[in-house]
Amino acid sequence: MPFPNTAKEGAGVEFCRYLDRTNGVAQPQEIFDLLAAFAQKLNCPWIAYRPLTSGQETLEQLCRDPTTMLNYPNEWQKRYFDMGYYKIDPIIKKIRQRFGALHWKDVYDDATTTKDERRIFDEAAMFGLRAGVTVPLHGPNGKLAMMSFAQSASYDMPSKIVKYLELSAFNFRLIVDKYEASRRDDQEVLCLSAREKECIIWVSRGKSSFIIGAILGISENTVNFHIKKAMNKLNCSSRTAAAVKALKLGIVDI
């Protein structure tokens, strides 16, 4: 059965719509939902995003990882984890050496794929996931994740469709990386030392470094040192701006 021409012809239009809808959206789950809707338009109702670590993850780690997102059938998810297929999944093994989309059929037909590994594909097909591709997503500092797209039809996806799915996955990863970087920055900001917080509190109350030093029993230079560190963490160019930002973020109270 050939891939519907309407999907091939409209893939570019749908991709542009997907990009437009993701503009200004920062939350990964919202982007995932938009990506799932886009993939559905291309006859891929099931998608899954999963970060990969260098070591073997436990079932508990996989289930609790908040960055893992998928909409696979619940019955297949349960079967996959109950049988421990995540330990032998050939997609995970092969995707680490890939930079382009990996067709599930190619992995299934690979001579190095074992009988037990092929069983994963056979059983996935029983739950409706009869064909698919997985896109490796290489991030900063050697980070790696993968995005899978699955369809209920057994025919191969046209290269044009795969390319748009691949581009949409890259866009998703870029937004997720930006979100995680922002979260890390916020966490660093929240990590003001006790002394830095004390100095910023007194700055917010209009006290000079000399007065703050007298109150805290430290030198004026030491006060300036801590205020400067707080300013850097808060990414502010003035002590007043740092105090205002710290108050807005709830890091300190007047």
Stockholm file with secondary structure:
# STOCKHOLM 1.0

chainA/1-254         MPFPNTAKEGAGVEFCRYLDRTNGVAQPQEIFDLLAAFAQKLNCPWIAYRPLTSGQETLEQLCRDPTTMLNYPNEWQKRYFDMGYYKIDPIIKKIRQRFGALHWKDVYDDATTTKDERRIFDEAAMFGLRAGVTVPLHGPNGKLAMMSFAQSASYDMPSKIVKYLELSAFNFRLIVDKYEASRRDDQEVLCLSAREKECIIWVSRGKSSFIIGAILGISENTVNFHIKKAMNKLNCSSRTAAAVKALKLGIVDI
#=GR chainA/1-254 SS CCCCHHHHHHHHHHHHHHHHHHTTCCCHHHHHHHHHHHHHHTTCCEEEEEEECSSCCCHHHHHHCTTCEECCCHHHHHHHHHTTGGGTCHHHHHHTTCSSCEEHHHHHHCTTSCHHHHHHHHHHHHTTCCEEEEEEEECGGGCEEEEEEEESSCSCCCHHHHHHHHHHHHHHHHHHHHHHHHHHHHHHHHCCCHHHHHHHHHHHTTCCHHHHHHHHTSCHHHHHHHHHHHHHHHTCSSHHHHHHHHHHTTSCCC
#=GC SS_cons         CCCCHHHHHHHHHHHHHHHHHHTTCCCHHHHHHHHHHHHHHTTCCEEEEEEECSSCCCHHHHHHCTTCEECCCHHHHHHHHHTTGGGTCHHHHHHTTCSSCEEHHHHHHCTTSCHHHHHHHHHHHHTTCCEEEEEEEECGGGCEEEEEEEESSCSCCCHHHHHHHHHHHHHHHHHHHHHHHHHHHHHHHHCCCHHHHHHHHHHHTTCCHHHHHHHHTSCHHHHHHHHHHHHHHHTCSSHHHHHHHHHHTTSCCC
//
